[in-house]
Amino acid sequence: MQAMFKPLDGILLIAILATAFFWSRCNRAQNTEPERLRIVTSDTDDTLSLFRDTMVIIDQLTIEIRNRTAAITQSDCYTQQCVHTGFISTPGQMSACMPNGVWIEILGSEKTTDVISY
């Protein structure tokens, strides 16, 4: 009976794992610090600084900026999914309240892509 793995298979496996490890380290080094919050509604597209704690009220929806993070903290929508998302803090992260037509996104100096959204 033939062996399932050959000697070169181990070398190939180690090379693939090393490449994946170094690639993930390089991508982490490119992540930028959060700088701004983009708020998009059906009427507006605004950007606010994350360096200043603020509360924004849009109709029946409240957006809070605190400690360089942001969240939709109050909404009149039925499922409250936007409120349960909680605070977002990494550039590229988003939260949305679809019934109210509002979404927020954290912006940095360079937008990063994670494995899930790629």
ChimeraX commands (.cxc) that place a marker at each C-alpha (Angstrom):
marker #1 position 0.00,0.00,0.00 radius 0.5
marker #1 position 1.30,3.43,-0.97 radius 0.5
marker #1 position 1.90,6.08,1.68 radius 0.5
marker #1 position -0.63,8.91,1.75 radius 0.5
marker #1 position 2.01,11.64,2.01 radius 0.5
marker #1 position 5.33,11.85,0.22 radius 0.5
marker #1 position 8.37,13.69,1.68 radius 0.5
marker #1 position 7.89,16.72,-0.57 radius 0.5
marker #1 position 4.27,17.08,0.64 radius 0.5
marker #1 position 5.56,18.10,4.08 radius 0.5
marker #1 position 7.84,20.74,2.59 radius 0.5
marker #1 position 4.98,22.09,0.48 radius 0.5
marker #1 position 2.68,22.22,3.53 radius 0.5
marker #1 position 5.30,24.13,5.55 radius 0.5
marker #1 position 5.82,26.59,2.68 radius 0.5
marker #1 position 2.06,27.23,2.39 radius 0.5
marker #1 position 1.69,27.78,6.15 radius 0.5
marker #1 position 4.71,30.11,6.26 radius 0.5
marker #1 position 3.36,32.14,3.33 radius 0.5
marker #1 position -0.07,32.44,4.98 radius 0.5
marker #1 position 1.51,33.51,8.28 radius 0.5
marker #1 position 3.71,36.21,6.71 radius 0.5
marker #1 position 0.85,37.44,4.50 radius 0.5
marker #1 position -1.43,37.89,7.52 radius 0.5
marker #1 position 1.33,39.75,9.39 radius 0.5
marker #1 position 1.90,42.11,6.45 radius 0.5
marker #1 position -1.81,42.88,6.17 radius 0.5
marker #1 position -2.03,43.66,9.88 radius 0.5
marker #1 position 0.85,46.09,9.54 radius 0.5
marker #1 position -1.08,47.99,6.85 radius 0.5
marker #1 position -4.16,48.53,9.01 radius 0.5
marker #1 position -4.71,52.19,9.70 radius 0.5
marker #1 position -6.06,53.95,12.72 radius 0.5
marker #1 position -9.69,55.07,12.62 radius 0.5
marker #1 position -10.00,58.78,11.85 radius 0.5
marker #1 position -13.50,59.61,10.59 radius 0.5
marker #1 position -17.06,58.35,10.62 radius 0.5
marker #1 position -19.07,58.48,7.42 radius 0.5
marker #1 position -22.84,58.77,7.90 radius 0.5
marker #1 position -24.97,58.08,4.83 radius 0.5
marker #1 position -28.72,58.67,4.62 radius 0.5
marker #1 position -31.06,58.98,1.67 radius 0.5
marker #1 position -30.54,62.78,1.79 radius 0.5
marker #1 position -26.95,63.29,2.99 radius 0.5
marker #1 position -23.44,61.88,3.04 radius 0.5
marker #1 position -21.52,63.44,5.96 radius 0.5
marker #1 position -18.17,62.76,7.60 radius 0.5
marker #1 position -17.36,63.42,11.27 radius 0.5
marker #1 position -14.13,63.20,13.23 radius 0.5
marker #1 position -13.74,60.26,15.61 radius 0.5
marker #1 position -11.42,62.32,17.81 radius 0.5
marker #1 position -14.34,64.19,19.36 radius 0.5
marker #1 position -17.08,62.44,21.34 radius 0.5
marker #1 position -20.42,63.34,19.75 radius 0.5
marker #1 position -24.03,62.27,19.55 radius 0.5
marker #1 position -25.95,62.65,16.27 radius 0.5
marker #1 position -29.73,62.35,16.10 radius 0.5
marker #1 position -31.32,61.65,12.71 radius 0.5
marker #1 position -35.11,61.40,12.96 radius 0.5
marker #1 position -35.69,58.45,15.34 radius 0.5
marker #1 position -32.09,57.19,15.22 radius 0.5
marker #1 position -29.15,58.08,17.49 radius 0.5
marker #1 position -25.51,57.63,16.49 radius 0.5
marker #1 position -22.87,57.94,19.20 radius 0.5
marker #1 position -19.15,58.57,18.76 radius 0.5
marker #1 position -17.13,57.68,21.85 radius 0.5
marker #1 position -13.42,56.89,22.35 radius 0.5
marker #1 position -12.74,56.73,18.59 radius 0.5
marker #1 position -15.55,54.20,18.09 radius 0.5
marker #1 position -19.08,54.65,16.77 radius 0.5
marker #1 position -22.44,52.91,17.09 radius 0.5
marker #1 position -26.10,53.27,16.34 radius 0.5
marker #1 position -27.28,53.31,19.95 radius 0.5
marker #1 position -30.99,53.95,19.54 radius 0.5
marker #1 position -33.47,53.30,16.74 radius 0.5
marker #1 position -37.20,52.92,16.28 radius 0.5
marker #1 position -36.85,49.96,13.88 radius 0.5
marker #1 position -38.48,46.66,14.73 radius 0.5
marker #1 position -35.54,44.23,14.90 radius 0.5
marker #1 position -32.95,46.57,16.50 radius 0.5
marker #1 position -30.22,44.74,14.56 radius 0.5
marker #1 position -28.35,48.03,14.10 radius 0.5
marker #1 position -28.31,48.64,17.86 radius 0.5
marker #1 position -27.19,45.06,18.59 radius 0.5
marker #1 position -24.23,45.48,16.23 radius 0.5
marker #1 position -22.63,47.68,18.88 radius 0.5
marker #1 position -19.59,49.90,18.53 radius 0.5
marker #1 position -17.40,49.62,15.44 radius 0.5
marker #1 position -13.78,50.77,15.52 radius 0.5
marker #1 position -11.77,49.47,12.55 radius 0.5
marker #1 position -11.55,51.22,9.17 radius 0.5
marker #1 position -13.90,49.49,6.76 radius 0.5
marker #1 position -16.36,48.32,9.40 radius 0.5
marker #1 position -19.99,49.31,8.83 radius 0.5
marker #1 position -23.31,49.27,10.63 radius 0.5
marker #1 position -26.67,49.93,9.02 radius 0.5
marker #1 position -30.29,50.54,9.92 radius 0.5
marker #1 position -32.04,49.51,6.74 radius 0.5
marker #1 position -35.62,50.46,7.78 radius 0.5
marker #1 position -34.42,54.03,8.40 radius 0.5
marker #1 position -32.06,54.06,5.41 radius 0.5
marker #1 position -28.97,55.01,7.44 radius 0.5
marker #1 position -25.55,53.41,7.47 radius 0.5
marker #1 position -22.28,54.33,9.11 radius 0.5
marker #1 position -18.71,53.41,8.18 radius 0.5
marker #1 position -15.37,53.89,9.92 radius 0.5
marker #1 position -12.79,55.55,7.68 radius 0.5
marker #1 position -9.02,55.64,8.06 radius 0.5
marker #1 position -6.27,57.07,5.92 radius 0.5
marker #1 position -6.36,53.86,3.88 radius 0.5
marker #1 position -9.30,51.46,3.60 radius 0.5
marker #1 position -8.43,47.88,4.51 radius 0.5
marker #1 position -10.07,44.71,3.28 radius 0.5
marker #1 position -10.58,41.77,5.57 radius 0.5
marker #1 position -10.90,38.14,4.53 radius 0.5
marker #1 position -14.68,38.12,4.98 radius 0.5
marker #1 position -15.42,41.07,2.71 radius 0.5
marker #1 position -12.81,40.10,0.12 radius 0.5
marker link #1:1,2 radius 0.2
marker link #1:2,3 radius 0.2
marker link #1:3,4 radius 0.2
marker link #1:4,5 radius 0.2
marker link #1:5,6 radius 0.2
marker link #1:6,7 radius 0.2
marker link #1:7,8 radius 0.2
marker link #1:8,9 radius 0.2
marker link #1:9,10 radius 0.2
marker link #1:10,11 radius 0.2
marker link #1:11,12 radius 0.2
marker link #1:12,13 radius 0.2
marker link #1:13,14 radius 0.2
marker link #1:14,15 radius 0.2
marker link #1:15,16 radius 0.2
marker link #1:16,17 radius 0.2
marker link #1:17,18 radius 0.2
marker link #1:18,19 radius 0.2
marker link #1:19,20 radius 0.2
marker link #1:20,21 radius 0.2
marker link #1:21,22 radius 0.2
marker link #1:22,23 radius 0.2
marker link #1:23,24 radius 0.2
marker link #1:24,25 radius 0.2
marker link #1:25,26 radius 0.2
marker link #1:26,27 radius 0.2
marker link #1:27,28 radius 0.2
marker link #1:28,29 radius 0.2
marker link #1:29,30 radius 0.2
marker link #1:30,31 radius 0.2
marker link #1:31,32 radius 0.2
marker link #1:32,33 radius 0.2
marker link #1:33,34 radius 0.2
marker link #1:34,35 radius 0.2
marker link #1:35,36 radius 0.2
marker link #1:36,37 radius 0.2
marker link #1:37,38 radius 0.2
marker link #1:38,39 radius 0.2
marker link #1:39,40 radius 0.2
marker link #1:40,41 radius 0.2
marker link #1:41,42 radius 0.2
marker link #1:42,43 radius 0.2
marker link #1:43,44 radius 0.2
marker link #1:44,45 radius 0.2
marker link #1:45,46 radius 0.2
marker link #1:46,47 radius 0.2
marker link #1:47,48 radius 0.2
marker link #1:48,49 radius 0.2
marker link #1:49,50 radius 0.2
marker link #1:50,51 radius 0.2
marker link #1:51,52 radius 0.2
marker link #1:52,53 radius 0.2
marker link #1:53,54 radius 0.2
marker link #1:54,55 radius 0.2
marker link #1:55,56 radius 0.2
marker link #1:56,57 radius 0.2
marker link #1:57,58 radius 0.2
marker link #1:58,59 radius 0.2
marker link #1:59,60 radius 0.2
marker link #1:60,61 radius 0.2
marker link #1:61,62 radius 0.2
marker link #1:62,63 radius 0.2
marker link #1:63,64 radius 0.2
marker link #1:64,65 radius 0.2
marker link #1:65,66 radius 0.2
marker link #1:66,67 radius 0.2
marker link #1:67,68 radius 0.2
marker link #1:68,69 radius 0.2
marker link #1:69,70 radius 0.2
marker link #1:70,71 radius 0.2
marker link #1:71,72 radius 0.2
marker link #1:72,73 radius 0.2
marker link #1:73,74 radius 0.2
marker link #1:74,75 radius 0.2
marker link #1:75,76 radius 0.2
marker link #1:76,77 radius 0.2
marker link #1:77,78 radius 0.2
marker link #1:78,79 radius 0.2
marker link #1:79,80 radius 0.2
marker link #1:80,81 radius 0.2
marker link #1:81,82 radius 0.2
marker link #1:82,83 radius 0.2
marker link #1:83,84 radius 0.2
marker link #1:84,85 radius 0.2
marker link #1:85,86 radius 0.2
marker link #1:86,87 radius 0.2
marker link #1:87,88 radius 0.2
marker link #1:88,89 radius 0.2
marker link #1:89,90 radius 0.2
marker link #1:90,91 radius 0.2
marker link #1:91,92 radius 0.2
marker link #1:92,93 radius 0.2
marker link #1:93,94 radius 0.2
marker link #1:94,95 radius 0.2
marker link #1:95,96 radius 0.2
marker link #1:96,97 radius 0.2
marker link #1:97,98 radius 0.2
marker link #1:98,99 radius 0.2
marker link #1:99,100 radius 0.2
marker link #1:100,101 radius 0.2
marker link #1:101,102 radius 0.2
marker link #1:102,103 radius 0.2
marker link #1:103,104 radius 0.2
marker link #1:104,105 radius 0.2
marker link #1:105,106 radius 0.2
marker link #1:106,107 radius 0.2
marker link #1:107,108 radius 0.2
marker link #1:108,109 radius 0.2
marker link #1:109,110 radius 0.2
marker link #1:110,111 radius 0.2
marker link #1:111,112 radius 0.2
marker link #1:112,113 radius 0.2
marker link #1:113,114 radius 0.2
marker link #1:114,115 radius 0.2
marker link #1:115,116 radius 0.2
marker link #1:116,117 radius 0.2
marker link #1:117,118 radius 0.2
view
